[in-house]
Amino acid sequence: MDKPCIYEIRIEGHLTDRWSDWFGGLSIHNDPNGETRLCGSLSDQASLLGVLNKIYALNLILISVNRSNSVEYE
């Protein structure tokens, strides 16, 4: 993966916006179903792995990871 891609990472539970910088600047969206979406651009797979490692270190439950080359998430 040589170019940035847009990611939507879903985790169980809600996070506050103050975690955005810690998760590489991904935007945080809390859904009514009790899930949080981390959305935004990551520069490479090392950046993605860094975010996933942080999710693991916080003992958060990962639901899904979706990648898109052109779609922006709200």
DRENMI-690269 format. One record per atom (N, C-alpha, C): z negated, x, y; atom name. Coordinates in pm, whole numbers, plus 50000, padded with zeros to 5 digits. Layout:
<sites>
site up = Z&east = X&north = Y&atom = CA
...
</sites>
This chain:
<sites>
site up = 50000&east = 50086&north = 49883&atom = N
site up = 50000&east = 50000&north = 50000&atom = CA
site up = 50000&east = 50090&north = 50123&atom = C
site up = 50113&east = 50103&north = 50189&atom = N
site up = 50127&east = 50194&north = 50301&atom = CA
site up = 50109&east = 50127&north = 50436&atom = C
site up = 50120&east = 49995&north = 50441&atom = N
site up = 50111&east = 49926&north = 50569&atom = CA
site up = 49997&east = 49824&north = 50565&atom = C
site up = 49946&east = 49787&north = 50683&atom = N
site up = 49837&east = 49690&north = 50686&atom = CA
site up = 49880&east = 49556&north = 50628&atom = C
site up = 49787&east = 49488&north = 50567&atom = N
site up = 49808&east = 49354&north = 50512&atom = CA
site up = 49696&east = 49263&north = 50561&atom = C
site up = 49726&east = 49135&north = 50562&atom = N
site up = 49627&east = 49035&north = 50598&atom = CA
site up = 49554&east = 48993&north = 50471&atom = C
site up = 49422&east = 48987&north = 50479&atom = N
site up = 49340&east = 48948&north = 50364&atom = CA
site up = 49253&east = 48829&north = 50398&atom = C
site up = 49228&east = 48748&north = 50296&atom = N
site up = 49126&east = 48643&north = 50300&atom = CA
site up = 49035&east = 48668&north = 50180&atom = C
site up = 48912&east = 48701&north = 50209&atom = N
site up = 48814&east = 48729&north = 50104&atom = CA
site up = 48709&east = 48619&north = 50110&atom = C
site up = 48687&east = 48552&north = 49998&atom = N
site up = 48589&east = 48443&north = 49993&atom = CA
site up = 48464&east = 48490&north = 49918&atom = C
site up = 48349&east = 48459&north = 49979&atom = N
site up = 48222&east = 48489&north = 49915&atom = CA
site up = 48134&east = 48365&north = 49918&atom = C
site up = 48037&east = 48364&north = 49829&atom = N
site up = 47943&east = 48251&north = 49822&atom = CA
site up = 47836&east = 48269&north = 49929&atom = C
site up = 47800&east = 48159&north = 49996&atom = N
site up = 47698&east = 48163&north = 50099&atom = CA
site up = 47758&east = 48181&north = 50237&atom = C
site up = 47673&east = 48174&north = 50337&atom = N
site up = 47717&east = 48186&north = 50476&atom = CA
site up = 47665&east = 48315&north = 50538&atom = C
site up = 47748&east = 48376&north = 50622&atom = N
site up = 47713&east = 48494&north = 50700&atom = CA
site up = 47726&east = 48460&north = 50848&atom = C
site up = 47651&east = 48529&north = 50931&atom = N
site up = 47666&east = 48511&north = 51075&atom = CA
site up = 47775&east = 48605&north = 51126&atom = C
site up = 47824&east = 48577&north = 51247&atom = N
site up = 47930&east = 48658&north = 51307&atom = CA
site up = 47888&east = 48803&north = 51331&atom = C
site up = 47758&east = 48829&north = 51337&atom = N
site up = 47712&east = 48965&north = 51364&atom = CA
site up = 47753&east = 49064&north = 51254&atom = C
site up = 47794&east = 49016&north = 51139&atom = N
site up = 47838&east = 49102&north = 51029&atom = CA
site up = 47983&east = 49146&north = 51043&atom = C
site up = 48057&east = 49089&north = 51139&atom = N
site up = 48200&east = 49116&north = 51151&atom = CA
site up = 48231&east = 49266&north = 51164&atom = C
site up = 48161&east = 49337&north = 51250&atom = N
site up = 48186&east = 49480&north = 51266&atom = CA
site up = 48159&east = 49557&north = 51138&atom = C
site up = 48054&east = 49519&north = 51067&atom = N
site up = 48018&east = 49587&north = 50943&atom = CA
site up = 48125&east = 49568&north = 50836&atom = C
site up = 48196&east = 49455&north = 50843&atom = N
site up = 48304&east = 49427&north = 50748&atom = CA
site up = 48439&east = 49464&north = 50806&atom = C
site up = 48447&east = 49573&north = 50878&atom = N
site up = 48573&east = 49626&north = 50926&atom = CA
site up = 48643&east = 49542&north = 51030&atom = C
site up = 48569&east = 49459&north = 51103&atom = N
site up = 48628&east = 49375&north = 51207&atom = CA
site up = 48690&east = 49247&north = 51155&atom = C
site up = 48674&east = 49217&north = 51026&atom = N
site up = 48726&east = 49092&north = 50973&atom = CA
site up = 48652&east = 48975&north = 51039&atom = C
site up = 48725&east = 48868&north = 51066&atom = N
site up = 48660&east = 48751&north = 51125&atom = CA
site up = 48586&east = 48675&north = 51015&atom = C
site up = 48479&east = 48609&north = 51054&atom = N
site up = 48393&east = 48538&north = 50960&atom = CA
site up = 48403&east = 48388&north = 50987&atom = C
site up = 48437&east = 48314&north = 50883&atom = N
site up = 48449&east = 48169&north = 50892&atom = CA
site up = 48360&east = 48106&north = 50785&atom = C
site up = 48261&east = 48029&north = 50828&atom = N
site up = 48174&east = 47960&north = 50733&atom = CA
site up = 48231&east = 47822&north = 50706&atom = C
site up = 48260&east = 47794&north = 50581&atom = N
site up = 48317&east = 47666&north = 50540&atom = CA
site up = 48207&east = 47569&north = 50501&atom = C
site up = 48233&east = 47438&north = 50517&atom = N
site up = 48133&east = 47336&north = 50484&atom = CA
site up = 48089&east = 47337&north = 50337&atom = C
site up = 48173&east = 47394&north = 50249&atom = N
site up = 48139&east = 47395&north = 50106&atom = CA
site up = 48042&east = 47506&north = 50069&atom = C
site up = 47988&east = 47578&north = 50170&atom = N
site up = 47891&east = 47683&north = 50142&atom = CA
site up = 47951&east = 47820&north = 50119&atom = C
site up = 48081&east = 47833&north = 50140&atom = N
site up = 48148&east = 47962&north = 50124&atom = CA
site up = 48177&east = 48024&north = 50261&atom = C
site up = 48195&east = 48156&north = 50260&atom = N
site up = 48237&east = 48228&north = 50380&atom = CA
site up = 48371&east = 48293&north = 50352&atom = C
site up = 48461&east = 48286&north = 50450&atom = N
site up = 48589&east = 48354&north = 50443&atom = CA
site up = 48587&east = 48471&north = 50539&atom = C
site up = 48617&east = 48590&north = 50489&atom = N
site up = 48637&east = 48708&north = 50572&atom = CA
site up = 48788&east = 48726&north = 50584&atom = C
site up = 48841&east = 48718&north = 50706&atom = N
site up = 48985&east = 48716&north = 50725&atom = CA
site up = 49029&east = 48820&north = 50827&atom = C
site up = 49143&east = 48883&north = 50799&atom = N
site up = 49199&east = 48976&north = 50896&atom = CA
site up = 49279&east = 49085&north = 50830&atom = C
site up = 49319&east = 49180&north = 50912&atom = N
site up = 49405&east = 49289&north = 50869&atom = CA
site up = 49321&east = 49410&north = 50824&atom = C
site up = 49362&east = 49468&north = 50712&atom = N
site up = 49303&east = 49593&north = 50663&atom = CA
site up = 49416&east = 49694&north = 50649&atom = C
site up = 49390&east = 49817&north = 50688&atom = N
site up = 49496&east = 49917&north = 50699&atom = CA
site up = 49549&east = 49967&north = 50565&atom = C
site up = 49465&east = 49969&north = 50462&atom = N
site up = 49508&east = 50022&north = 50333&atom = CA
site up = 49410&east = 49980&north = 50224&atom = C
site up = 49437&east = 50023&north = 50102&atom = N
site up = 49350&east = 49985&north = 49991&atom = CA
site up = 49212&east = 50048&north = 50001&atom = C
site up = 49202&east = 50164&north = 50063&atom = N
site up = 49071&east = 50226&north = 50082&atom = CA
site up = 48984&east = 50138&north = 50172&atom = C
site up = 49043&east = 50078&north = 50274&atom = N
site up = 48969&east = 49986&north = 50361&atom = CA
site up = 48925&east = 49862&north = 50284&atom = C
site up = 49015&east = 49810&north = 50202&atom = N
site up = 48980&east = 49694&north = 50119&atom = CA
site up = 48865&east = 49728&north = 50025&atom = C
site up = 48873&east = 49843&north = 49960&atom = N
site up = 48767&east = 49886&north = 49869&atom = CA
site up = 48635&east = 49902&north = 49944&atom = C
site up = 48640&east = 49952&north = 50066&atom = N
site up = 48520&east = 49966&north = 50147&atom = CA
site up = 48453&east = 49831&north = 50172&atom = C
site up = 48534&east = 49730&north = 50206&atom = N
site up = 48479&east = 49595&north = 50228&atom = CA
site up = 48421&east = 49539&north = 50099&atom = C
site up = 48493&east = 49556&north = 49989&atom = N
site up = 48445&east = 49504&north = 49860&atom = CA
site up = 48316&east = 49575&north = 49818&atom = C
site up = 48305&east = 49704&north = 49845&atom = N
site up = 48181&east = 49777&north = 49814&atom = CA
site up = 48065&east = 49726&north = 49897&atom = C
site up = 48090&east = 49690&north = 50022&atom = N
site up = 47984&east = 49634&north = 50107&atom = CA
site up = 47938&east = 49498&north = 50055&atom = C
site up = 48034&east = 49417&north = 50010&atom = N
site up = 47999&east = 49288&north = 49950&atom = CA
site up = 47910&east = 49311&north = 49828&atom = C
site up = 47947&east = 49408&north = 49746&atom = N
site up = 47869&east = 49442&north = 49627&atom = CA
site up = 47729&east = 49492&north = 49665&atom = C
site up = 47722&east = 49581&north = 49766&atom = N
site up = 47594&east = 49639&north = 49807&atom = CA
site up = 47497&east = 49534&north = 49861&atom = C
site up = 47552&east = 49428&north = 49920&atom = N
site up = 47468&east = 49318&north = 49971&atom = CA
site up = 47435&east = 49216&north = 49863&atom = C
site up = 47484&east = 49240&north = 49742&atom = N
site up = 47462&east = 49150&north = 49629&atom = CA
site up = 47517&east = 49010&north = 49656&atom = C
site up = 47631&east = 49005&north = 49728&atom = N
site up = 47698&east = 48878&north = 49755&atom = CA
site up = 47791&east = 48846&north = 49638&atom = C
site up = 47814&east = 48719&north = 49617&atom = N
site up = 47900&east = 48676&north = 49507&atom = CA
site up = 48043&east = 48662&north = 49558&atom = C
site up = 48134&east = 48745&north = 49505&atom = N
site up = 48275&east = 48742&north = 49541&atom = CA
site up = 48344&east = 48627&north = 49468&atom = C
site up = 48415&east = 48544&north = 49543&atom = N
site up = 48486&east = 48431&north = 49482&atom = CA
site up = 48634&east = 48464&north = 49464&atom = C
site up = 48697&east = 48518&north = 49569&atom = N
site up = 48840&east = 48550&north = 49558&atom = CA
site up = 48882&east = 48648&north = 49667&atom = C
site up = 48995&east = 48715&north = 49640&atom = N
site up = 49060&east = 48803&north = 49737&atom = CA
site up = 49208&east = 48767&north = 49735&atom = C
site up = 49261&east = 48730&north = 49852&atom = N
site up = 49403&east = 48696&north = 49864&atom = CA
site up = 49467&east = 48785&north = 49971&atom = C
site up = 49588&east = 48834&north = 49941&atom = N
site up = 49661&east = 48920&north = 50034&atom = CA
site up = 49791&east = 48854&north = 50076&atom = C
site up = 49827&east = 48876&north = 50202&atom = N
site up = 49954&east = 48828&north = 50255&atom = CA
site up = 50009&east = 48934&north = 50349&atom = C
site up = 50139&east = 48951&north = 50351&atom = N
site up = 50200&east = 49047&north = 50443&atom = CA
site up = 50230&east = 48986&north = 50578&atom = C
site up = 50232&east = 48852&north = 50587&atom = N
site up = 50275&east = 48793&north = 50713&atom = CA
site up = 50193&east = 48673&north = 50761&atom = C
site up = 50111&east = 48613&north = 50677&atom = N
site up = 50039&east = 48493&north = 50715&atom = CA
site up = 49909&east = 48530&north = 50780&atom = C
site up = 49878&east = 48467&north = 50894&atom = N
site up = 49749&east = 48487&north = 50959&atom = CA
site up = 49659&east = 48371&north = 50924&atom = C
site up = 49531&east = 48400&north = 50903&atom = N
site up = 49434&east = 48298&north = 50869&atom = CA
site up = 49356&east = 48258&north = 50994&atom = C
site up = 49318&east = 48133&north = 51000&atom = N
site up = 49236&east = 48085&north = 51111&atom = CA
site up = 49090&east = 48091&north = 51076&atom = C
</sites>
